[in-house]
């Protein structure tokens, strides 16, 4: 595999992960806090309706978790691709 092919594969995997994580970040706030608000508001978390919590705090917490997932994935991907080609200078 040439360096250009390796680079293209690396970026393709990177972009796929970014898109997957963006979808995972977008679905819960919209699905749960907008479309499922009536169901969620039957429950309370810290004195607030659960629908409000998902809209205000849940997406932020989820975003932080997704950042961690992305960092771990990219660390593994970087090590895999660094092992295949030339060492960094």
PDB file of N, CA, C and O in Angstrom:
ATOM      1  N   UNK A   1       0.846  -1.169   0.000  1.00  0.00           N
ATOM      2  CA  UNK A   1       0.000   0.000   0.000  1.00  0.00           C
ATOM      3  C   UNK A   1       0.898   1.242   0.000  1.00  0.00           C
ATOM      4  O   UNK A   1       1.833   1.345   0.794  1.00  0.00           O
ATOM      5  N   UNK A   2       0.603   2.168  -0.892  1.00  0.00           N
ATOM      6  CA  UNK A   2       1.412   3.383  -0.980  1.00  0.00           C
ATOM      7  C   UNK A   2       1.048   4.347   0.160  1.00  0.00           C
ATOM      8  O   UNK A   2       0.035   4.186   0.840  1.00  0.00           O
ATOM      9  N   UNK A   3       1.893   5.328   0.337  1.00  0.00           N
ATOM     10  CA  UNK A   3       1.649   6.311   1.394  1.00  0.00           C
ATOM     11  C   UNK A   3       0.346   7.065   1.142  1.00  0.00           C
ATOM     12  O   UNK A   3      -0.410   7.317   2.080  1.00  0.00           O
ATOM     13  N   UNK A   4       0.073   7.428  -0.111  1.00  0.00           N
ATOM     14  CA  UNK A   4      -1.165   8.139  -0.435  1.00  0.00           C
ATOM     15  C   UNK A   4      -2.393   7.280  -0.133  1.00  0.00           C
ATOM     16  O   UNK A   4      -3.389   7.781   0.389  1.00  0.00           O
ATOM     17  N   UNK A   5      -2.324   6.001  -0.458  1.00  0.00           N
ATOM     18  CA  UNK A   5      -3.436   5.095  -0.160  1.00  0.00           C
ATOM     19  C   UNK A   5      -3.628   4.949   1.352  1.00  0.00           C
ATOM     20  O   UNK A   5      -4.753   4.924   1.852  1.00  0.00           O
ATOM     21  N   UNK A   6      -2.510   4.853   2.063  1.00  0.00           N
ATOM     22  CA  UNK A   6      -2.568   4.744   3.523  1.00  0.00           C
ATOM     23  C   UNK A   6      -3.179   6.001   4.133  1.00  0.00           C
ATOM     24  O   UNK A   6      -4.023   5.921   5.025  1.00  0.00           O
ATOM     25  N   UNK A   7      -2.748   7.154   3.646  1.00  0.00           N
ATOM     26  CA  UNK A   7      -3.291   8.422   4.142  1.00  0.00           C
ATOM     27  C   UNK A   7      -4.783   8.535   3.854  1.00  0.00           C
ATOM     28  O   UNK A   7      -5.550   8.985   4.706  1.00  0.00           O
ATOM     29  N   UNK A   8      -5.197   8.128   2.655  1.00  0.00           N
ATOM     30  CA  UNK A   8      -6.616   8.181   2.293  1.00  0.00           C
ATOM     31  C   UNK A   8      -7.439   7.252   3.192  1.00  0.00           C
ATOM     32  O   UNK A   8      -8.526   7.622   3.636  1.00  0.00           O
ATOM     33  N   UNK A   9      -6.929   6.060   3.459  1.00  0.00           N
ATOM     34  CA  UNK A   9      -7.621   5.122   4.341  1.00  0.00           C
ATOM     35  C   UNK A   9      -7.710   5.667   5.759  1.00  0.00           C
ATOM     36  O   UNK A   9      -8.750   5.553   6.408  1.00  0.00           O
ATOM     37  N   UNK A  10      -6.632   6.255   6.234  1.00  0.00           N
ATOM     38  CA  UNK A  10      -6.607   6.860   7.570  1.00  0.00           C
ATOM     39  C   UNK A  10      -7.700   7.928   7.690  1.00  0.00           C
ATOM     40  O   UNK A  10      -8.487   7.918   8.636  1.00  0.00           O
ATOM     41  N   UNK A  11      -7.740   8.845   6.723  1.00  0.00           N
ATOM     42  CA  UNK A  11      -8.719   9.929   6.800  1.00  0.00           C
ATOM     43  C   UNK A  11     -10.140   9.430   6.592  1.00  0.00           C
ATOM     44  O   UNK A  11     -11.073   9.979   7.178  1.00  0.00           O
ATOM     45  N   UNK A  12     -10.324   8.405   5.772  1.00  0.00           N
ATOM     46  CA  UNK A  12     -11.655   7.823   5.581  1.00  0.00           C
ATOM     47  C   UNK A  12     -12.162   7.245   6.905  1.00  0.00           C
ATOM     48  O   UNK A  12     -13.319   7.451   7.273  1.00  0.00           O
ATOM     49  N   UNK A  13     -11.290   6.520   7.617  1.00  0.00           N
ATOM     50  CA  UNK A  13     -11.679   5.959   8.918  1.00  0.00           C
ATOM     51  C   UNK A  13     -11.939   7.071   9.931  1.00  0.00           C
ATOM     52  O   UNK A  13     -12.871   6.977  10.730  1.00  0.00           O
ATOM     53  N   UNK A  14     -11.125   8.115   9.903  1.00  0.00           N
ATOM     54  CA  UNK A  14     -11.294   9.243  10.815  1.00  0.00           C
ATOM     55  C   UNK A  14     -12.643   9.932  10.566  1.00  0.00           C
ATOM     56  O   UNK A  14     -13.391  10.175  11.513  1.00  0.00           O
ATOM     57  N   UNK A  15     -12.950  10.240   9.337  1.00  0.00           N
ATOM     58  CA  UNK A  15     -14.199  10.929   8.998  1.00  0.00           C
ATOM     59  C   UNK A  15     -15.408  10.065   9.329  1.00  0.00           C
ATOM     60  O   UNK A  15     -16.415  10.579   9.815  1.00  0.00           O
ATOM     61  N   UNK A  16     -15.327   8.761   9.074  1.00  0.00           N
ATOM     62  CA  UNK A  16     -16.437   7.866   9.441  1.00  0.00           C
ATOM     63  C   UNK A  16     -16.697   7.906  10.940  1.00  0.00           C
ATOM     64  O   UNK A  16     -17.848   7.952  11.375  1.00  0.00           O
ATOM     65  N   UNK A  17     -15.636   7.889  11.724  1.00  0.00           N
ATOM     66  CA  UNK A  17     -15.807   7.934  13.176  1.00  0.00           C
ATOM     67  C   UNK A  17     -16.415   9.260  13.604  1.00  0.00           C
ATOM     68  O   UNK A  17     -17.314   9.286  14.445  1.00  0.00           O
ATOM     69  N   UNK A  18     -15.940  10.353  13.040  1.00  0.00           N
ATOM     70  CA  UNK A  18     -16.477  11.669  13.381  1.00  0.00           C
ATOM     71  C   UNK A  18     -17.968  11.728  13.044  1.00  0.00           C
ATOM     72  O   UNK A  18     -18.762  12.193  13.861  1.00  0.00           O
ATOM     73  N   UNK A  19     -18.355  11.272  11.873  1.00  0.00           N
ATOM     74  CA  UNK A  19     -19.767  11.292  11.482  1.00  0.00           C
ATOM     75  C   UNK A  19     -20.617  10.408  12.388  1.00  0.00           C
ATOM     76  O   UNK A  19     -21.714  10.800  12.783  1.00  0.00           O
ATOM     77  N   UNK A  20     -20.118   9.220  12.720  1.00  0.00           N
ATOM     78  CA  UNK A  20     -20.855   8.324  13.615  1.00  0.00           C
ATOM     79  C   UNK A  20     -21.047   8.962  14.991  1.00  0.00           C
ATOM     80  O   UNK A  20     -22.129   8.879  15.571  1.00  0.00           O
ATOM     81  N   UNK A  21     -20.007   9.591  15.504  1.00  0.00           N
ATOM     82  CA  UNK A  21     -20.118  10.220  16.820  1.00  0.00           C
ATOM     83  C   UNK A  21     -21.039  11.440  16.782  1.00  0.00           C
ATOM     84  O   UNK A  21     -21.760  11.697  17.747  1.00  0.00           O
ATOM     85  N   UNK A  22     -21.024  12.185  15.689  1.00  0.00           N
ATOM     86  CA  UNK A  22     -21.952  13.318  15.567  1.00  0.00           C
ATOM     87  C   UNK A  22     -23.397  12.860  15.533  1.00  0.00           C
ATOM     88  O   UNK A  22     -24.268  13.495  16.127  1.00  0.00           O
ATOM     89  N   UNK A  23     -23.655  11.766  14.844  1.00  0.00           N
ATOM     90  CA  UNK A  23     -25.014  11.207  14.818  1.00  0.00           C
ATOM     91  C   UNK A  23     -25.413  10.749  16.219  1.00  0.00           C
ATOM     92  O   UNK A  23     -26.525  11.017  16.673  1.00  0.00           O
ATOM     93  N   UNK A  24     -24.502  10.059  16.897  1.00  0.00           N
ATOM     94  CA  UNK A  24     -24.795   9.615  18.257  1.00  0.00           C
ATOM     95  C   UNK A  24     -25.005  10.784  19.210  1.00  0.00           C
ATOM     96  O   UNK A  24     -25.750  10.657  20.182  1.00  0.00           O
ATOM     97  N   UNK A  25     -24.368  11.910  18.954  1.00  0.00           N
ATOM     98  CA  UNK A  25     -24.543  13.075  19.797  1.00  0.00           C
ATOM     99  C   UNK A  25     -25.855  13.793  19.484  1.00  0.00           C
ATOM    100  O   UNK A  25     -26.456  14.388  20.378  1.00  0.00           O
ATOM    101  N   UNK A  26     -26.303  13.746  18.242  1.00  0.00           N
ATOM    102  CA  UNK A  26     -27.496  14.474  17.832  1.00  0.00           C
ATOM    103  C   UNK A  26     -28.789  13.731  18.178  1.00  0.00           C
ATOM    104  O   UNK A  26     -29.788  14.368  18.514  1.00  0.00           O
ATOM    105  N   UNK A  27     -28.790  12.427  18.103  1.00  0.00           N
ATOM    106  CA  UNK A  27     -30.028  11.668  18.284  1.00  0.00           C
ATOM    107  C   UNK A  27     -30.602  11.773  19.697  1.00  0.00           C
ATOM    108  O   UNK A  27     -31.776  12.118  19.830  1.00  0.00           O
ATOM    109  N   UNK A  28     -29.847  11.499  20.749  1.00  0.00           N
ATOM    110  CA  UNK A  28     -30.465  11.540  22.082  1.00  0.00           C
ATOM    111  C   UNK A  28     -31.081  12.888  22.466  1.00  0.00           C
ATOM    112  O   UNK A  28     -32.204  12.901  22.970  1.00  0.00           O
ATOM    113  N   UNK A  29     -30.402  14.028  22.252  1.00  0.00           N
ATOM    114  CA  UNK A  29     -31.060  15.285  22.637  1.00  0.00           C
ATOM    115  C   UNK A  29     -32.359  15.538  21.871  1.00  0.00           C
ATOM    116  O   UNK A  29     -33.344  15.988  22.457  1.00  0.00           O
ATOM    117  N   UNK A  30     -32.368  15.256  20.583  1.00  0.00           N
ATOM    118  CA  UNK A  30     -33.590  15.494  19.816  1.00  0.00           C
ATOM    119  C   UNK A  30     -34.655  14.459  20.115  1.00  0.00           C
ATOM    120  O   UNK A  30     -35.807  14.809  20.374  1.00  0.00           O
ATOM    121  N   UNK A  31     -34.287  13.202  20.083  1.00  0.00           N
ATOM    122  CA  UNK A  31     -35.265  12.135  20.278  1.00  0.00           C
ATOM    123  C   UNK A  31     -35.822  12.128  21.697  1.00  0.00           C
ATOM    124  O   UNK A  31     -37.026  11.967  21.895  1.00  0.00           O
ATOM    125  N   UNK A  32     -34.953  12.302  22.675  1.00  0.00           N
ATOM    126  CA  UNK A  32     -35.400  12.192  24.055  1.00  0.00           C
ATOM    127  C   UNK A  32     -35.954  13.491  24.628  1.00  0.00           C
ATOM    128  O   UNK A  32     -36.952  13.467  25.348  1.00  0.00           O
ATOM    129  N   UNK A  33     -35.332  14.610  24.326  1.00  0.00           N
ATOM    130  CA  UNK A  33     -35.784  15.851  24.953  1.00  0.00           C
ATOM    131  C   UNK A  33     -36.847  16.595  24.147  1.00  0.00           C
ATOM    132  O   UNK A  33     -37.545  17.446  24.700  1.00  0.00           O
ATOM    133  N   UNK A  34     -36.985  16.300  22.876  1.00  0.00           N
ATOM    134  CA  UNK A  34     -38.015  16.972  22.075  1.00  0.00           C
ATOM    135  C   UNK A  34     -39.197  16.036  21.826  1.00  0.00           C
ATOM    136  O   UNK A  34     -40.339  16.361  22.149  1.00  0.00           O
ATOM    137  N   UNK A  35     -38.906  14.869  21.245  1.00  0.00           N
ATOM    138  CA  UNK A  35     -39.987  13.963  20.897  1.00  0.00           C
ATOM    139  C   UNK A  35     -40.469  13.121  22.078  1.00  0.00           C
ATOM    140  O   UNK A  35     -41.635  12.730  22.124  1.00  0.00           O
ATOM    141  N   UNK A  36     -39.592  12.846  23.018  1.00  0.00           N
ATOM    142  CA  UNK A  36     -39.972  12.012  24.154  1.00  0.00           C
ATOM    143  C   UNK A  36     -40.129  12.779  25.443  1.00  0.00           C
ATOM    144  O   UNK A  36     -40.086  12.189  26.522  1.00  0.00           O
ATOM    145  N   UNK A  37     -40.313  14.102  25.353  1.00  0.00           N
ATOM    146  CA  UNK A  37     -40.341  14.933  26.557  1.00  0.00           C
ATOM    147  C   UNK A  37     -41.511  14.581  27.473  1.00  0.00           C
ATOM    148  O   UNK A  37     -41.354  14.602  28.693  1.00  0.00           O
ATOM    149  N   UNK A  38     -42.666  14.261  26.923  1.00  0.00           N
ATOM    150  CA  UNK A  38     -43.820  13.938  27.763  1.00  0.00           C
ATOM    151  C   UNK A  38     -43.576  12.671  28.575  1.00  0.00           C
ATOM    152  O   UNK A  38     -43.924  12.596  29.754  1.00  0.00           O
ATOM    153  N   UNK A  39     -42.979  11.688  27.933  1.00  0.00           N
ATOM    154  CA  UNK A  39     -42.662  10.457  28.639  1.00  0.00           C
ATOM    155  C   UNK A  39     -41.585  10.690  29.696  1.00  0.00           C
ATOM    156  O   UNK A  39     -41.708  10.200  30.819  1.00  0.00           O
ATOM    157  N   UNK A  40     -40.537  11.429  29.353  1.00  0.00           N
ATOM    158  CA  UNK A  40     -39.437  11.672  30.279  1.00  0.00           C
ATOM    159  C   UNK A  40     -39.834  12.570  31.449  1.00  0.00           C
ATOM    160  O   UNK A  40     -39.307  12.419  32.551  1.00  0.00           O
ATOM    161  N   UNK A  41     -40.753  13.499  31.218  1.00  0.00           N
ATOM    162  CA  UNK A  41     -41.142  14.422  32.281  1.00  0.00           C
ATOM    163  C   UNK A  41     -41.942  13.741  33.386  1.00  0.00           C
ATOM    164  O   UNK A  41     -42.211  14.364  34.414  1.00  0.00           O
ATOM    165  N   UNK A  42     -42.320  12.514  33.208  1.00  0.00           N
ATOM    166  CA  UNK A  42     -42.974  11.757  34.286  1.00  0.00           C
ATOM    167  C   UNK A  42     -41.980  11.423  35.398  1.00  0.00           C
ATOM    168  O   UNK A  42     -42.379  11.134  36.526  1.00  0.00           O
ATOM    169  N   UNK A  43     -40.693  11.465  35.080  1.00  0.00           N
ATOM    170  CA  UNK A  43     -39.641  11.144  36.039  1.00  0.00           C
ATOM    171  C   UNK A  43     -38.860  12.406  36.383  1.00  0.00           C
ATOM    172  O   UNK A  43     -38.785  13.344  35.588  1.00  0.00           O
ATOM    173  N   UNK A  44     -38.282  12.413  37.575  1.00  0.00           N
ATOM    174  CA  UNK A  44     -37.502  13.573  38.005  1.00  0.00           C
ATOM    175  C   UNK A  44     -36.082  13.146  38.345  1.00  0.00           C
ATOM    176  O   UNK A  44     -35.851  12.045  38.844  1.00  0.00           O
ATOM    177  N   UNK A  45     -35.129  14.041  38.065  1.00  0.00           N
ATOM    178  CA  UNK A  45     -33.725  13.807  38.376  1.00  0.00           C
ATOM    179  C   UNK A  45     -33.195  15.084  39.009  1.00  0.00           C
ATOM    180  O   UNK A  45     -33.122  16.122  38.351  1.00  0.00           O
ATOM    181  N   UNK A  46     -32.829  15.014  40.269  1.00  0.00           N
ATOM    182  CA  UNK A  46     -32.348  16.198  40.976  1.00  0.00           C
ATOM    183  C   UNK A  46     -33.401  17.271  41.105  1.00  0.00           C
ATOM    184  O   UNK A  46     -33.067  18.454  41.151  1.00  0.00           O
ATOM    185  N   UNK A  47     -34.670  16.892  41.165  1.00  0.00           N
ATOM    186  CA  UNK A  47     -35.757  17.854  41.307  1.00  0.00           C
ATOM    187  C   UNK A  47     -36.251  18.449  40.000  1.00  0.00           C
ATOM    188  O   UNK A  47     -37.220  19.208  39.996  1.00  0.00           O
ATOM    189  N   UNK A  48     -35.608  18.119  38.903  1.00  0.00           N
ATOM    190  CA  UNK A  48     -36.021  18.640  37.605  1.00  0.00           C
ATOM    191  C   UNK A  48     -36.626  17.523  36.768  1.00  0.00           C
ATOM    192  O   UNK A  48     -36.251  16.361  36.922  1.00  0.00           O
ATOM    193  N   UNK A  49     -37.560  17.864  35.883  1.00  0.00           N
ATOM    194  CA  UNK A  49     -38.096  16.839  34.979  1.00  0.00           C
ATOM    195  C   UNK A  49     -36.968  16.243  34.131  1.00  0.00           C
ATOM    196  O   UNK A  49     -36.064  16.961  33.702  1.00  0.00           O
ATOM    197  N   UNK A  50     -37.023  14.954  33.896  1.00  0.00           N
ATOM    198  CA  UNK A  50     -35.960  14.273  33.164  1.00  0.00           C
ATOM    199  C   UNK A  50     -35.805  14.808  31.737  1.00  0.00           C
ATOM    200  O   UNK A  50     -34.695  14.829  31.207  1.00  0.00           O
ATOM    201  N   UNK A  51     -36.911  15.242  31.107  1.00  0.00           N
ATOM    202  CA  UNK A  51     -36.826  15.841  29.773  1.00  0.00           C
ATOM    203  C   UNK A  51     -35.977  17.098  29.766  1.00  0.00           C
ATOM    204  O   UNK A  51     -35.186  17.317  28.849  1.00  0.00           O
ATOM    205  N   UNK A  52     -36.143  17.928  30.795  1.00  0.00           N
ATOM    206  CA  UNK A  52     -35.322  19.138  30.933  1.00  0.00           C
ATOM    207  C   UNK A  52     -33.858  18.770  31.131  1.00  0.00           C
ATOM    208  O   UNK A  52     -32.972  19.395  30.549  1.00  0.00           O
ATOM    209  N   UNK A  53     -33.605  17.746  31.959  1.00  0.00           N
ATOM    210  CA  UNK A  53     -32.232  17.331  32.220  1.00  0.00           C
ATOM    211  C   UNK A  53     -31.553  16.867  30.942  1.00  0.00           C
ATOM    212  O   UNK A  53     -30.407  17.235  30.684  1.00  0.00           O
ATOM    213  N   UNK A  54     -32.248  16.060  30.133  1.00  0.00           N
ATOM    214  CA  UNK A  54     -31.659  15.604  28.870  1.00  0.00           C
ATOM    215  C   UNK A  54     -31.385  16.775  27.940  1.00  0.00           C
ATOM    216  O   UNK A  54     -30.362  16.795  27.256  1.00  0.00           O
ATOM    217  N   UNK A  55     -32.269  17.733  27.906  1.00  0.00           N
ATOM    218  CA  UNK A  55     -32.075  18.877  27.010  1.00  0.00           C
ATOM    219  C   UNK A  55     -30.918  19.747  27.473  1.00  0.00           C
ATOM    220  O   UNK A  55     -30.174  20.268  26.642  1.00  0.00           O
ATOM    221  N   UNK A  56     -30.745  19.917  28.789  1.00  0.00           N
ATOM    222  CA  UNK A  56     -29.741  20.847  29.299  1.00  0.00           C
ATOM    223  C   UNK A  56     -28.406  20.186  29.620  1.00  0.00           C
ATOM    224  O   UNK A  56     -27.354  20.703  29.243  1.00  0.00           O
ATOM    225  N   UNK A  57     -28.436  19.069  30.298  1.00  0.00           N
ATOM    226  CA  UNK A  57     -27.212  18.460  30.794  1.00  0.00           C
ATOM    227  C   UNK A  57     -26.822  17.185  30.056  1.00  0.00           C
ATOM    228  O   UNK A  57     -25.638  16.903  29.875  1.00  0.00           O
ATOM    229  N   UNK A  58     -27.803  16.432  29.638  1.00  0.00           N
ATOM    230  CA  UNK A  58     -27.521  15.142  29.017  1.00  0.00           C
ATOM    231  C   UNK A  58     -26.669  15.236  27.768  1.00  0.00           C
ATOM    232  O   UNK A  58     -25.765  14.426  27.563  1.00  0.00           O
ATOM    233  N   UNK A  59     -26.955  16.222  26.933  1.00  0.00           N
ATOM    234  CA  UNK A  59     -26.167  16.348  25.698  1.00  0.00           C
ATOM    235  C   UNK A  59     -24.732  16.768  25.992  1.00  0.00           C
ATOM    236  O   UNK A  59     -23.813  16.388  25.267  1.00  0.00           O
ATOM    237  N   UNK A  60     -24.535  17.549  27.050  1.00  0.00           N
ATOM    238  CA  UNK A  60     -23.182  17.958  27.418  1.00  0.00           C
ATOM    239  C   UNK A  60     -22.394  16.767  27.950  1.00  0.00           C
ATOM    240  O   UNK A  60     -21.245  16.554  27.564  1.00  0.00           O
ATOM    241  N   UNK A  61     -23.012  15.997  28.833  1.00  0.00           N
ATOM    242  CA  UNK A  61     -22.353  14.800  29.377  1.00  0.00           C
ATOM    243  C   UNK A  61     -22.049  13.817  28.251  1.00  0.00           C
ATOM    244  O   UNK A  61     -20.955  13.256  28.184  1.00  0.00           O
ATOM    245  N   UNK A  62     -23.021  13.614  27.371  1.00  0.00           N
ATOM    246  CA  UNK A  62     -22.812  12.716  26.234  1.00  0.00           C
ATOM    247  C   UNK A  62     -21.666  13.214  25.356  1.00  0.00           C
ATOM    248  O   UNK A  62     -20.863  12.409  24.883  1.00  0.00           O
ATOM    249  N   UNK A  63     -21.577  14.506  25.133  1.00  0.00           N
ATOM    250  CA  UNK A  63     -20.514  15.076  24.316  1.00  0.00           C
ATOM    251  C   UNK A  63     -19.141  14.795  24.926  1.00  0.00           C
ATOM    252  O   UNK A  63     -18.204  14.450  24.206  1.00  0.00           O
ATOM    253  N   UNK A  64     -19.015  14.937  26.234  1.00  0.00           N
ATOM    254  CA  UNK A  64     -17.745  14.664  26.908  1.00  0.00           C
ATOM    255  C   UNK A  64     -17.369  13.190  26.770  1.00  0.00           C
ATOM    256  O   UNK A  64     -16.205  12.863  26.538  1.00  0.00           O
ATOM    257  N   UNK A  65     -18.345  12.307  26.911  1.00  0.00           N
ATOM    258  CA  UNK A  65     -18.084  10.868  26.738  1.00  0.00           C
ATOM    259  C   UNK A  65     -17.648  10.576  25.306  1.00  0.00           C
ATOM    260  O   UNK A  65     -16.728   9.788  25.087  1.00  0.00           O
ATOM    261  N   UNK A  66     -18.299  11.204  24.332  1.00  0.00           N
ATOM    262  CA  UNK A  66     -17.930  10.987  22.931  1.00  0.00           C
ATOM    263  C   UNK A  66     -16.534  11.532  22.627  1.00  0.00           C
ATOM    264  O   UNK A  66     -15.826  10.966  21.794  1.00  0.00           O
ATOM    265  N   UNK A  67     -16.132  12.597  23.273  1.00  0.00           N
ATOM    266  CA  UNK A  67     -14.760  13.102  23.110  1.00  0.00           C
ATOM    267  C   UNK A  67     -13.766  12.055  23.594  1.00  0.00           C
ATOM    268  O   UNK A  67     -12.752  11.808  22.942  1.00  0.00           O
ATOM    269  N   UNK A  68     -14.055  11.442  24.736  1.00  0.00           N
ATOM    270  CA  UNK A  68     -13.189  10.386  25.262  1.00  0.00           C
ATOM    271  C   UNK A  68     -13.128   9.201  24.297  1.00  0.00           C
ATOM    272  O   UNK A  68     -12.048   8.674  24.030  1.00  0.00           O
ATOM    273  N   UNK A  69     -14.275   8.784  23.777  1.00  0.00           N
ATOM    274  CA  UNK A  69     -14.312   7.678  22.815  1.00  0.00           C
ATOM    275  C   UNK A  69     -13.486   8.024  21.578  1.00  0.00           C
ATOM    276  O   UNK A  69     -12.717   7.194  21.093  1.00  0.00           O
ATOM    277  N   UNK A  70     -13.641   9.243  21.069  1.00  0.00           N
ATOM    278  CA  UNK A  70     -12.889   9.665  19.888  1.00  0.00           C
ATOM    279  C   UNK A  70     -11.387   9.688  20.160  1.00  0.00           C
ATOM    280  O   UNK A  70     -10.597   9.244  19.327  1.00  0.00           O
ATOM    281  N   UNK A  71     -10.999  10.199  21.309  1.00  0.00           N
ATOM    282  CA  UNK A  71      -9.572  10.261  21.651  1.00  0.00           C
ATOM    283  C   UNK A  71      -8.970   8.863  21.732  1.00  0.00           C
ATOM    284  O   UNK A  71      -7.875   8.630  21.222  1.00  0.00           O
ATOM    285  N   UNK A  72      -9.672   7.937  22.364  1.00  0.00           N
ATOM    286  CA  UNK A  72      -9.175   6.566  22.467  1.00  0.00           C
ATOM    287  C   UNK A  72      -9.103   5.897  21.096  1.00  0.00           C
ATOM    288  O   UNK A  72      -8.135   5.199  20.792  1.00  0.00           O
ATOM    289  N   UNK A  73     -10.132   6.112  20.268  1.00  0.00           N
ATOM    290  CA  UNK A  73     -10.150   5.538  18.916  1.00  0.00           C
ATOM    291  C   UNK A  73      -8.997   6.090  18.083  1.00  0.00           C
ATOM    292  O   UNK A  73      -8.296   5.332  17.412  1.00  0.00           O
ATOM    293  N   UNK A  74      -8.802   7.398  18.123  1.00  0.00           N
ATOM    294  CA  UNK A  74      -7.747   8.008  17.316  1.00  0.00           C
ATOM    295  C   UNK A  74      -6.366   7.601  17.804  1.00  0.00           C
ATOM    296  O   UNK A  74      -5.447   7.469  16.995  1.00  0.00           O
ATOM    297  N   UNK A  75      -6.199   7.400  19.093  1.00  0.00           N
ATOM    298  CA  UNK A  75      -4.922   6.920  19.614  1.00  0.00           C
ATOM    299  C   UNK A  75      -4.614   5.544  19.042  1.00  0.00           C
ATOM    300  O   UNK A  75      -3.493   5.280  18.609  1.00  0.00           O
ATOM    301  N   UNK A  76      -5.614   4.671  19.043  1.00  0.00           N
ATOM    302  CA  UNK A  76      -5.428   3.329  18.488  1.00  0.00           C
ATOM    303  C   UNK A  76      -5.189   3.380  16.976  1.00  0.00           C
ATOM    304  O   UNK A  76      -4.338   2.660  16.455  1.00  0.00           O
ATOM    305  N   UNK A  77      -5.941   4.231  16.274  1.00  0.00           N
ATOM    306  CA  UNK A  77      -5.779   4.355  14.828  1.00  0.00           C
ATOM    307  C   UNK A  77      -4.400   4.923  14.481  1.00  0.00           C
ATOM    308  O   UNK A  77      -3.744   4.444  13.555  1.00  0.00           O
ATOM    309  N   UNK A  78      -3.967   5.931  15.216  1.00  0.00           N
ATOM    310  CA  UNK A  78      -2.636   6.513  14.976  1.00  0.00           C
ATOM    311  C   UNK A  78      -1.538   5.474  15.181  1.00  0.00           C
ATOM    312  O   UNK A  78      -0.605   5.379  14.383  1.00  0.00           O
ATOM    313  N   UNK A  79      -1.654   4.696  16.257  1.00  0.00           N
ATOM    314  CA  UNK A  79      -0.633   3.660  16.499  1.00  0.00           C
ATOM    315  C   UNK A  79      -0.634   2.611  15.396  1.00  0.00           C
ATOM    316  O   UNK A  79       0.429   2.143  14.988  1.00  0.00           O
ATOM    317  N   UNK A  80      -1.804   2.240  14.913  1.00  0.00           N
ATOM    318  CA  UNK A  80      -1.898   1.231  13.854  1.00  0.00           C
ATOM    319  C   UNK A  80      -1.269   1.738  12.560  1.00  0.00           C
ATOM    320  O   UNK A  80      -0.542   1.004  11.891  1.00  0.00           O
ATOM    321  N   UNK A  81      -1.546   2.979  12.213  1.00  0.00           N
ATOM    322  CA  UNK A  81      -1.014   3.511  10.965  1.00  0.00           C
ATOM    323  C   UNK A  81       0.453   3.897  11.088  1.00  0.00           C
ATOM    324  O   UNK A  81       1.185   3.837  10.100  1.00  0.00           O
ATOM    325  N   UNK A  82       0.896   4.289  12.264  1.00  0.00           N
ATOM    326  CA  UNK A  82       2.303   4.596  12.452  1.00  0.00           C
ATOM    327  C   UNK A  82       3.136   3.322  12.346  1.00  0.00           C
ATOM    328  O   UNK A  82       4.268   3.352  11.862  1.00  0.00           O
ATOM    329  N   UNK A  83       2.579   2.218  12.794  1.00  0.00           N
ATOM    330  CA  UNK A  83       3.288   0.941  12.721  1.00  0.00           C
ATOM    331  C   UNK A  83       3.416   0.417  11.303  1.00  0.00           C
ATOM    332  O   UNK A  83       4.333  -0.352  11.014  1.00  0.00           O
ATOM    333  N   UNK A  84       2.518   0.816  10.411  1.00  0.00           N
ATOM    334  CA  UNK A  84       2.529   0.311   9.031  1.00  0.00           C
ATOM    335  C   UNK A  84       3.531   1.036   8.143  1.00  0.00           C
ATOM    336  O   UNK A  84       4.083   0.452   7.211  1.00  0.00           O
ATOM    337  N   UNK A  85       3.761   2.304   8.435  1.00  0.00           N
ATOM    338  CA  UNK A  85       4.595   3.095   7.535  1.00  0.00           C
ATOM    339  C   UNK A  85       5.863   3.564   8.176  1.00  0.00           C
ATOM    340  O   UNK A  85       6.382   2.949   9.108  1.00  0.00           O
ATOM    341  N   UNK A  86       6.358   4.677   7.658  1.00  0.00           N
ATOM    342  CA  UNK A  86       7.591   5.218   8.188  1.00  0.00           C
ATOM    343  C   UNK A  86       7.341   5.789   9.572  1.00  0.00           C
ATOM    344  O   UNK A  86       6.219   6.170   9.907  1.00  0.00           O
ATOM    345  N   UNK A  87       8.379   5.843  10.357  1.00  0.00           N
ATOM    346  CA  UNK A  87       8.302   6.449  11.679  1.00  0.00           C
ATOM    347  C   UNK A  87       8.233   7.958  11.532  1.00  0.00           C
ATOM    348  O   UNK A  87       8.684   8.523  10.536  1.00  0.00           O
ATOM    349  N   UNK A  88       7.654   8.606  12.556  1.00  0.00           N
ATOM    350  CA  UNK A  88       7.610  10.062  12.534  1.00  0.00           C
ATOM    351  C   UNK A  88       9.008  10.614  12.691  1.00  0.00           C
ATOM    352  O   UNK A  88       9.848  10.027  13.374  1.00  0.00           O
ATOM    353  N   UNK A  89       9.259  11.764  12.044  1.00  0.00           N
ATOM    354  CA  UNK A  89      10.586  12.370  12.178  1.00  0.00           C
ATOM    355  C   UNK A  89      10.615  13.360  13.297  1.00  0.00           C
ATOM    356  O   UNK A  89      11.653  13.970  13.556  1.00  0.00           O
TER     357      UNK A  89
END
